[in-house]
């Protein structure tokens, strides 16, 4: 989608923050605290972080891309995306939730450009329709420049109970092909009956967690709705770019209340709009989610990793091996994940329970496997 002159005027002020934290429990045991989901080379040797950076590159230059991550992962990320400047790494001392991360990234962008428009993305999403995605981002930037808080709502493919939903209200305007709707409310993960009603109505979208706003506006809204979180951010802002920054950040960060940006701000914010998005989106919420984006063989099996899979009468299953031969007989709709020190076997429809296993390992003192 070509950028209009008006778009180009805004584009010089556009910055992207990629949230690359998280412990990676949902693709355990391949993903671990030291090797989270977004760094795994599952997609033709590339990670979802690398794919995220590649898809945003035609939209903004490398020095407008910021990566928000934990100290433990900085060296791995630098190896994967070496073109991102050192100064564009925003390192959080400890996990405090996305409200704090988004606020910190907004401080950096506002300091660099008081007119900055911030696109907040996640490092672990797959987006197959990249041109459509960038076209929608053009419209979102246009809306954000007018002072709206913009979210991308994924047009639902089925009644998913594992996602939050966005309920749209009136049409605000159309930008190019993209309609823009007022957001009536954000709804937490529904039960099956509610999810089916949401999808049938045509008025609900999956909440992608992708947001676009002016950095100044999101900071003002954090100040209005969460003054305690903003007070800590303000003390960091006062020393940003000085020799005191690291010390004050370390001292202050742990005091910030752990909260998501959705709950802390977006569910209560004024003037939130949603752009419906058909972009081939997947947040890889489980091993089973990979089956919708990976190419299976004629028996419906997907084999991943550096190892080998040999089967007899195995169908519609996902097999990952980090090196060994995995042999399967008579399996159907089963997930087998074989790593150096852990092997996971579960039915496809229990893939969401992997997180419970990680919790159990921690409870029984085996957290070294997580």
Buried (B, 14 or more C-beta within 10 A) or exposed (E): BEBEEEBEEBBEBBBBBBBBBBBBBBBBBBBBBEBBBBBBEBBEEBBBBBBBBEBBEEBBEBEBBBBBBBEEBBEBBEEBBEEBEEEBBBBBBEBBBBBBBBBBBBBBBBEBBEEBBBBBBBBBBBBEBBEBBBBBBBBBBBBBBEEBBBBBBBBBEEBBEEBBBBBBBEEBEEBBEBBBBBBBEBBEEBEEEBBBEBBEEEBBBBBBBBBBBBBBBBBEBBBEBBEEBBEBBBBBBEBBEEEEBEEBBEBBBEEBEEBBBBBBBBBEBEBBBBBBBEBBBBBBBBBBBBBEBEEBEEEBBBBBBEBEBEBEEBBBBBBBBBEBEBEBEEBEBBBBBBBEEBEBEBBBEBBBEBBEBBEEBEEEEEEEBB
